[in-house]
Amino acid sequence: MAEDFTREEQAALAPYFTNLDGPVFALVNLPEVVKGALFARYSRSPKSLRRLFLDEFLGPGGLGAAAGHGGSHGDAGARRAEELFERVFVEYGDDSVAQLGGVHLACEGASNILTKVLEWGRLMAYLEQSTRYIPYDDRPGGRYRYHVPAELTGALRERYVATLDRCFDLYGAWLPKLRAFYEAKFPRAPAESETVYRMTIRAKALDTLRGMLPAATTSNVGIYGTGQAYEQLLLRLRAHPLREVRDYADLMLVELRKVIPAFLKRVDVPERGGAWSTYFEDTRRETRDVARRLLERDPARAASPPMRGLIVQDEVTLTDYDPDGEAKIVAAALYAVSSRPDAELLELARRMTAEERSAVLAAYVGKRLNRRHRPGRAFERTSYRFDVLGDYGAFRDLQRHRLLTLEWQRLTPRHGSVMPEAVAEAGAADDWRRVLAESAELHDAIEAAGPSEVASYAVSMAYRVRFYMEMNAREAMHVIELRTTPQGHPSYRRICQAMHRLIGERHPAIAAAMTFADHSTVELERLEAERAAERRRAGSP
């Protein structure tokens, strides 16, 4: 039923709601704490949201008073909202209230070590500056774009700066040479747009050379999250062993409190957020201590020399899966369209022939027109765990997938590195090896001096890092189809193509449902994407 408002009430409500008579509407032009408090009060009141806003937030001295005199928000209304928010949050212990306000936050000049820590949380949205599209050969303010950790001092700091400067010098020197190499190898077709061709060649050169860049290379990250998500992020950052991470936590807290102060009251309270961060720090230290005692007593492993060259291990290993996974997905697909209990459906699915199970899955998946048409949650009934040993550049891209479980080990030079074939073809192999060798030597020198986590800043992105990805079949479909598209970077395309093949060996019907997994070989990855972008700019389909 539509609610009746007087003419005066309509005038008061109009600046804050997208409509005044429909059952669905959005809130606009309001502080985050007001929106959060309003929704918190909403759950405990029989009133409609707009009536509640009129009665409890637009009273004398509230938001409406300021708006009526040319102001945008009333201090009294905001204070009232903060008081209400705190009462619900503290007295009732309702943490879900902290999900009701959000902030767009920019974190600039963050190292590629820090960006991975920032992007670990599931319940946030991230957008990061890409090494695929932005060259790092400029020197804003007279220095290259990389982080110098505060933990380094004296001669070691000087060596760090000198080594990274040489790395960036060689990276910058080879960018025009690689572009010229690819222009000679892939001449522009007469009908090809100059803009499309130039952008494609540029991206190819950047893709090839990004392995020379160290993990200290800085980036800009845009984040959107709720108050609850930011609280969890800050608690983790404040417990991190790296000074850069902790410093950014302090900077972020200052800025977030300018927008959602009531949502973050607990973060630096010693007995609340302080105790929480201490818990994270203690468990990390104690787990590392027990790992050192138990793992390093294996004499065979302790004697293994660190690797610096080519890798002999498989890049992707399927370490865990459910042999009964296809039957379980078939049973889950039948559940919503039947009246049978779950256990009975599973037993029926197990007795089906392979053709019968395939028929169920074919109907459930349907005719997918593009990779965004994904089947329902039945595909969440089985999972896969992959142990991956890929270059750090590929890890950066795959790590941002949030609806899965992913953890990584510290970046070191000990798992070897990758070198694109084009580097040798273009004559850059000696410089490539020189950069990686100096990177490894600097890492070892920093590690020997004590702060082992700081040593990772020096490691080139061509070095491999070990990480695992555990995901259900529905998320695997999303990750594999997205990351094997022809415009994708060759490093992560190769990893996700391997994942698809491994799933197909165990669950062929599930792999077959991933119809947009692309195993083609592509020489100019960005060409079709740049053509499509130009068509969109021109207004063509």
N, C-alpha and C positions, 0 to 999 in steps of 0.2 A: 504494500500500500504506500502510495506517495504521501509524504508528510507535508502539511501546510505550514508555511512560514509567512509571517507578516512582511510587508514591504520593507520595513526597517531591518528585520532579521535577514531578509534576502540580501540587502545591501551590505550587511555586516559579514555574511558568509561568503559572498561572491569572490573576494580576493583569495580565499583559501581552499575552495573546492571546485573541481572541474565542471560539476553540474549540481543543481539544487533540487532536482525532482526525480532522478533515476535511482535505481537500487545499486548501481555500480558507479563509483566515482573515485577520483584520486585527490590526494592532499597536495597542495602547492603553497609556496611562499611562507613556509613555516620552519622554525628552527628544529633541528633533529630531536632535541629533548622534548619539545612540545608534541611532536608526532609520536614519539615513544611513550610519553606519559598518557597521551590521549588514548592510544591503543591499550595501554595497561589498564586504564580506568574502564575502557570499553568492555573488558572481559568480566567486570564486576558490576555492571550497571544494566538495567533494562532499557535504557534510553538509546535512541539512534545516535550515531556518531556525530552528526551535525547538531542535533539537539544538545548532546553532551558538551560539544564545543561551545555552543552559545551559553549554556548555563554555568559552566565551570571554568572556561578559559577566556570568555569575552565579557566578563563582568566589569564592575567599576575598577578602574586602574589596571585592567588587563590588556590583552592584545588589541582589543577593539578600541580602547581609549587612544592608544598611540596611532592606530590606523586612521581614526577619525580626525586626527590633527596633522595628517600628512606624514606620519611616521610609518615604518614598516612593521615593527614588532614592539610590543610593550614589555618593559622590563618586569613589571609586576606579573604579567602572564607567564613569562619565561621562568621567573622565580617560583611561581606556583607549580609549574610543570616540573621543575627540578625537585621541589619538595615532594610532590606526588610520586615521581619516579623513584626517588631515594626510599620513600616509605614502602613502596611495593617491592623494590629490589632488596632492601635490607631487612625489613620486618617480615615480609612473606617469603623471602629467600627464592624468589621466582627469577632464575637466571634467564629464562626465555624472554623476559622484558628487554634484556640487552640486545636482542635481535631486531628491535623495532626502530632503530635509527642507524643510518649508515653514512660513510664519508668517502669521497674520492680523494686519495692522497697520492702525491707524487714524491718519489724517492730518487733523486738524481745523483750522479757521480758515484754510484754503488758498484763495487767490484763484482765480477762474475761469481766469486765465492759468496758474497752477501746476497746477491739476487736469488740464489738457490735456497738460502735460508728464508728469505722473505716469501718465496713462492711455495713453501711446503704445505701450508694449511689448505684444507679442502674447501672450506666455506667462504672463499673470497674469489674475486676476479682479478686477473693480472694481465697487463700488457707490457711487454718488454722491448726495448730497443734491440734491433736485430743486427748481428754481424753479417747477415746475408745481404743487406741493402745499404749499409752505412760503412764507408771506408774509414779506417782509423789511422790515416796518414797525416792528419792535421795536428797542430800543436797549439790549442787554445791557451792563452796566457803564457806561451813559451815552453810548454811541456806536453808530452804525449798523454793520452787519456788512459792512465792506469793508476791504481791505488798504491801508495807507499805506506805500509803498515807502521803504526806508531811504535810497535814492539821492537822494530829494528833501529839500532843506533850505531854510531861510529863507523868503523871500516866496513862492517857488514851492510849497513844501510847504503854506503857509497857504492859498494859492489853491486847491490841490488839495482840501484838507479842506473848505473852504467850498463849492466847486462840487459835490462829491459829497454833502455834507449837503443842499444844495438839491435835488439829484436825488432823494435818498431821501425828503425832505419831500414832494415832489410825488407820488412813487410812493405813499407812505402815504396822502396825502390823496385820491387817486383810487381806491384799492382799495374803500372802501365805496360810492363813487359808481358805480363799474363794476358792483358786485354789484347795486345798486339798479336800474341801467340794464338789466341782463340779466334781473332778476326781472320788470321791467315788460314786456320784450320777449318773454320766454318764461315766462308764468305757470305755476305748478305745477298740474298736472292733479289733480283730486280724488282719483284713485286712486294718485297718486304718493307714495312715502314721503317724509316731511319730511327725513330724513337723506340719502337719495339726492339729492333736489333741492338741498339746501343744499351738499353736497359738489360737485355738478356745477356749480352757479353759481359757487362759490368757485374751482374749477379754471379755469373760463372767464375769470374776471376776472384771475387770476394769469397765465394764458397770454397774455392781451391786453396786460398791462402789463409783462411781463418785459423787453421791449425798452428800457424806460427805465433799467434797472439797468446799471451799468457792469461792465466785465470784472473790475474789482477786487473785486466782490462775493464774499464768502467762502463756502466750502462745506466739507462734511465728506466725506471719501473713505475707504471701507473697501477694503483691498487684501489679496488672498491671492496668494502667490507662492512659488516655490522659492528656495533659496539662490542658485542660478545666475541666476534672473530678477532677484532683488534686487541682485545684484552688478552686472549690466548696467545696471539702473535707476540705481543710485548713481553709477556711472562717468559716465553721461550728465548727471545732475543736477549733479555736481561741476564739470562743464565749462560749465555754462550761464551766459550773460551776466547773468542777473538775480540779485540778492542774495537774494531770497526763496527761489528755487529752491535755491541753494547752501546756504542756512541750513537748509532742510528736509532736505537730504541729510545734513548733520551730525547733526541730531536723529534722523533715521531710523537712521543707522549706530549711534548709541549704543544705541537701543532694540533693534535687531536683534541686536546683539552680546550682549544679555542672554539671547537665546533660541538663536541659531545662530552663536556666535562663530567656530567653525572654518570656517564656510562663507564668511566675509567677511574673511579674513586679508589678501587682496591689495589690497583697495579703496584704502587710504591708504598703501600701501608705495610710496615714490617711484619705484622702478624698475619696479614692476608696475602697479598701478592708477593711480598718478600719471602714468606715461607714457601709459597708455591714455586718461585724461581729457585730457591735453595734446594727444594725437592728435585727439580730437574737436574740441577748441577750435581747433586750428590749421587743420584742414580747413574748419571753418565760416568762419573769418576769411578764409582764402585764397580760398574760393569766392565769398564776398561781394565781395572786392576785385576778382576777375576779372569778376564780374557787373557791378560798377560801371563798370569800364573799357569793357566791350564793349557793354553795354546803354544806358548813358547817353550814348554818343556819337551815338546816333540823334537828330538834331535835332527830328524831328517828334514823337517820343515825349516828348522832354525839354520841349517847349513846351506839351504838353497840360495844360490847367488841371485841378487836382484837382476831382473831382465831389463835390457836397454834396447833390444833390437826387435825383430819380428816376433809376433805372437804365435804360439803353437796351439793354444786352447781354442775351443770353439767360441765364436763371438756371442752366440745365443744358445743357452741350454735350457730345455724344459725340465725343471727339477721336481715339479709336483703337478699332478692332475688327477681327476677322478675317472677311472676306467668306465664307470657306469654313467658318465656325464650325459651322453646322448639320450639314454633312456630317461634320465631325470628331467631333461629339458622337454622331452615328448610328454611326460606325465604332467609337467607344469603347464604346458601349452593346452592340454585337455582339461585342466582343472576348472577354469572359469566357464567352460561351455558344457559341463557335465554336472551331475549331482553325486558323483562317487567320491568317497574319501580319498585323501592324498595317498595313503599307503596302498590302497587297492589299485589306483591308477598307475602307480610306479610298478607294481607287479605285472599289470597288463602290458605296460610299455616294455618291460623286460622280455615278455613272451612274444612280442611282435617280431615279424621278420624285418630285415634291414629295409626292404622296400616299403613296408607299412610305416616304419618310423620316418622314412624319408618323405612319405606322402603327408604325414602329419606336419612335419617341419616345413614342407613346401607350402602347405596351406597357411600355416602360421606366419611364415615370412612374407608370402604374397609376392606380387609383382613390384619390385622396388624400382623406381624410376631414377633414383640417385642415392648417393651414400647417406643422405640425411633421412631417408626413409628406413628407419630401423625397427625391427620387430619388438614385441613387448617384453615384459619382465620375466617371462619364462626362461629367457636366455641368461638370467642371473642365477640359475639353479646350479651351474657348474663353473669352476674357476681353473685358472692356469697360473703357475708361478714360473717366471723366466729369470734365470741368472744371466746377466748381460755383461760383457766386457767390451765396451765400445769407447770410441774417442770422446773426450769431454765435450766437444762441440755437439755431437749427437745427443749426449746425455742432457745438455742444456735444453734442447727442444723437447725431448721425451719427458723430462721431469715435470713439465708444467701440466701434464694430465692429472687431474685431481680425483676423479672417481675410481681410484685404484689405490693399492698400497705400494709405496715405493720408498726404498731406503738406499743410501749409497755409502761407500767407504771413502776414506780420505783420499784426495787426489795426490798421487805420487808418480814418479817416472818408472816405478818398478813393474808395471804391467806392459811395458813396451808402448809402441806408438804406431800410427798409420801415416802413410804418405801417399797422396793421390798420384796416379800414374802420370797425370799431366805435369806434375812438378818436375819429374825427371825428363819428360819429353821437351819441356820448355827450357831445360838447362838450369833449373833452380835447385837441384838435389843437394849440391854441396852446401849452399847457404841454408837450406832447410835443415840439414843434419847439424850444421853449426849452431843454429838457433836452439834446436832441441837438446844438443849436448850441453851448451852453456846453461840452459834452463835446468837440466838435471843436476849439473854440478852446483848451481846456486841453491837448488832445493836441498841438496845433501849438506851444504855448508850451513844453511839456516837450521836444518833439523839437528845437526850436530851441536849447534849452539844452544839448543834447548826448546824453543817454542815450536814444536813439530807442526801444529795447526797452521802457523804463519808460513811455513815452508811451501804450502800449497799455492800461495799467490804466485810463486815463481814458475810454476809448471805450465808448459805450453799446452794449448787445447788439443793438439794432435796426440798427446799421451792418453792412454786408456784409463778409464775408471771403472771399477766394478760396482754394479748396482742391480737390484732385483725389482721386477715389476710383477705384482700379483693382481689379477683382475678376473672378473667374471666374463662369460662369453659375450655378453652384450657390450661391455666396455671394450673387450678385445676387438670386436667388430668395428667399433668407432675408431680406436687407435690405429688398427692395421689399415683400414680403408683410407683414413685421413693421411697417415704418414707414408703410404706407398703411392700417393698420387704422383704423376709424372713431374710436377713442379717441385716436389720435395727434395730436400738435400740428400745426396747419394748415401751419406753415412747412416741416417736414420731410415731411409728407404730399405737399405740392405738388412738392417736389424729387424724391421717389421715384416719384410718378406720372409725372413727366416722363421719368425714367430708363426706366420700363416702356414708355412710348410710343416712345421712341427705339430700344429693343431691338426692339420689334415692327415698326418700319419696316425693319429690316435682317434680323432673324431671327424671322419671325412664329411659327414652330413652337415656338421656345424661349420667346418671350413668352407663348404660349398655355398652356405648361406651368405658368406662374405663376398658377394658377387662383385664388389667394386675394389677388391684387393688387386693391385696392379703389379705384375711381375715383369713388365716390359723393361727394356734397356733404353735409356734416354740420354742423348748426348748434350742437349741444351735444355736443362730442366725448366727454366723459366719462360721458354719461348711461347708455349701455348697460353700460359697465364698472362703474359704481357700482351699477347694478341687479344685475349678476351677483355683485358682492362682497357685497351684502346677502343674496342667496339663499344664498351659501356660508356666511355667518355664521349664517343661520337653519337650516342643514343641509339645504336643498332642492337638488335637482339643477339 
